[in-house]
Amino acid sequence: MTSYFLEPAQNKTNYEELLSKSVLELQDFFGFQLKVKPCLLFLKSRQEFDDICGRPTESWVTGYNISNLVFLMEETVYEQESSKKLNPENYPLTVKHEVCHIFYRQLVGKNKPTWLSEGLSLFLSNQIKFRSRPDTFKNFLKFGDKNSVDQETVYEESGFVVEKLFNKFGKEKLLELIKVTREIGNDQQFNEKFSQIYGSELSYDFINEL
């Protein structure tokens, strides 16, 4: 592995405050505390992301988490080292997005189903305000227990699906769905639990009608 210096959030006071604020807000939502306080670190190249992830990463990946560690592509190299334009308003929200994955994983033990894990992070970080709301939901179910090859498109609909479930049925049912996911081994079992909680099978028709 390449040797490099990871810049801690303590060198960026505003991000240390943002990290603490994100933890408190998510702690209130989920109803429990993390076992270990998250640590925020900044990466300065795509190679560093590859080294951290242990594989070649897609050019759109600018945030990642392992255990309690949250990694972000540093702002000064963001556009140079990724395929995305830097949005100064959206960029800080990535902190809460990644911390949400840590809470989700502590509760569920995995980041599955992918649409629910990513959708929850997009919704709770309020990153959906920077995305176009779909007219019709037609692809989020591809991202269930097994990953789709087109991973980037999971962000197109999943945050808005979680928003619909939250607004229509409330926080408690959403948390119930997340919690039972820990004991679920495949998409079929997940869909059965979803039907028990929401009174309907999980389908594009159901979500589009909400």
N, C-alpha and C positions, 0 to 999 in steps of 0.2 A: 504494500500500500504506500502511496505517496505520502511523504511527511509534509505537514503544513500546519499553520497556526489557525485555530478556530477562534474567531472573535466572539467573546461572550457578551450577553446583553448588558452586563454591568457597565460596559463601556458606552452604552447608549441608554441613558437614564430613562428616556421616554418609553423605550421598549421594555425595560424592566418593570415600569409602572403598568404598561399595557398587559404584560404577562400576568402580573398579580391580579389586575382587574378581571382578566379573562377567567382565571382560576376561580375567583370568588363568584362570578356570575354563573359559571357552569356548575360549580358546587351547589349553588342554590337551585338550579334547574334539575340536576340529577338527584340531589338529596343525599350526597355523601362526599367525603373528602378523598382526595387522591392519596395513595399510600406513600408516594414520593413526590416532592415538589418538582414541577417541570423546570427544565433548564433550556434557555434559548441561545442558540449558536448560529452564527452567520458564516456562509460559505462564499468563496470568491471565484469559483469556476465550476464548469460542468464536470470537469475531472474530479473535483472534490465531491460532488454529488454522486458520481459513479462509484467512487471509493467508499463512501458512506453506505450506499445502497447495496454494494457488492455486485453491481451489474451496470451495463450501459443504460442510462436513464433517458427518457423521452425529452425532447427539447422544451416541452411545455411544463415540465415538472420544476417548480420553484419553491416548494415546501415539502417537508417530509418529517416523519417522527419515528423514533425507535425508543421503546421503553418510555422513559420520562424526558428524552431529549428531543427538542424541536429544532429543526434545521431550516433556515431560510436563505435563499440566494440574496447576497448583499445588494443593496439598492444601486450602488455605483457600477456594478457589472451586470445588472439584471437584464437589460436589453441586449447586451453583448453576448451573454452566456445562455440566453433562452430565446424562444421564438415568440415571446409575448411582449407587449408594450407595457411599460411601467405605469400603473395607475396609482398615484400618491395616496388616494383615498382608500382604494381596495387593498393595497399592499399590507398595511398594518393589520387588517382583518384576518390575514393569513395566520397570524399568531393564534387567534381564538379558534380558527378552523382546525389547526393542528392539535391544539390542546383538547378540543372536543373529541378528537380521535382517541386521545389517551384515556379520557373518561369512558368513552364507549367501549374501548378494549378492556378496561378494568371491570366494567359491568358485564360484558358479553364474552370476553376472552378471545375475540377475533374481530376483524373489521368486515364482517359479513352480516347480511347481504350487502354487497357493495353499494347499491343504490340507497339503502337506508343509512349506512354509515356516512357516505359522502353527502347525501341529502341533508342529514341532520347537521353536519358541520357547516354546510352552506347556509342553512336556515338560521342556526343559532349565531353564526358570525355575521349575519346580515349581508353576506356576499351576493345573495340573489338580487339585490337591488342593482347590481352591475351586470346582470344578465337579462337577456330578452325572454319574456314570459311566453312559453309555447302556446300556440292556438289549440293544438291537439297533442295529447301525450301518447307517444307511440314507440318509444325505445327504451325507457328506463328499466323495464323488466328483463332486458338482456343481461343486466348486471345483478345477478342474484348470488347464488352460492359459488358459481364458477365465473371467472373473469372473462369478459369479452376481449377480443384482440384490439378493439377500438376504445380503449379506456377513457380517452379524453371526453368522449361524448356522454359519459355518465353525469357530467356536470350540467348538461343542457336542461334536463328535466327533473332530476332527483330532488333538488332543493325546493322546487315548487310543489312536488308531490308531498313532501313532508309538511310544507306550509299548509296545503289543503287539509291534510289529516289533522294537523294541530288546530286549525281554525274551525273545522267542522265538528270534530269529536273531542277536542281538548287535550291537555297535557297528560292526564293520567292514563288514558288509553294508549297514547304514544309511548309512554314509559313502560306500560305493561307489555306492549309489543316488543320493545327493545329487550326487556328483561327475559322474556320467554325465549328469545333468540339464542340465549346461552345454551339451552338444552336441545336445540334443533340442529339436525345434521345435514339437511338438504332442502331444496326449494319446495318440494311437496309438503314436507312437514311445516315449513314456514307458512305456506299458503293456508294450511289447515288452521293454524293458530291465528292467522290474520282474519280468517272467516269467523272464528269464534269470538274474537275481540270486536270486530267491526260489523258483523252481521252480514257480510258479503264476501265473496271470493275476491282475491286481488286480481284485477284486470284493468286493461286500458279503459274499458267502458265505465267501470266503477269510478275511476279517478277522473275521467273526463266529465262525468255527471255531477261531481261534487261542486 
